[in-house]
Amino acid sequence: MILTTTNSIEGHKIQDYLGIVTGVSNATKATFSFKAEKNKAMFEDTMNKAKEEAFQKLKANAIKLKANAVLGIKLDIETEQGAYFFVSVTGTAVKVV
């Protein structure tokens, strides 16, 4: 599965546009103090896990459409009342050859 933020993939031809796919993940934000490197690392780890989960869901949704690539991926991170954050990735599922 090719995942890219670009609208084309060098050396590949888009055979079919299959639809828009998304992947969403959320996590609870604990109270982190950025004065301590350990807390900063914990926050970064939590954020990276949420992003990875969102990308895995995006891929799974693209596979359901029989896509072998997702183009034009956009990443959005939102917070809700300081307690949660949401990671959303969106792109266009395509079949490339």
NORURNOR-V882996 format. One record per helix or strand of 3 or more residues. SS is the DSSP state (H for helix, E for strand). FROM is the first residue (numbers start at 1). TO is the last residue. If there is no record, write none. Layout:
BEGIN
<<SS	FROM	TO> <SS	FROM	TO>>
END
This chain:
BEGIN
<<E	14	28> <H	37	64> <E	69	80> <E	84	96>>
END
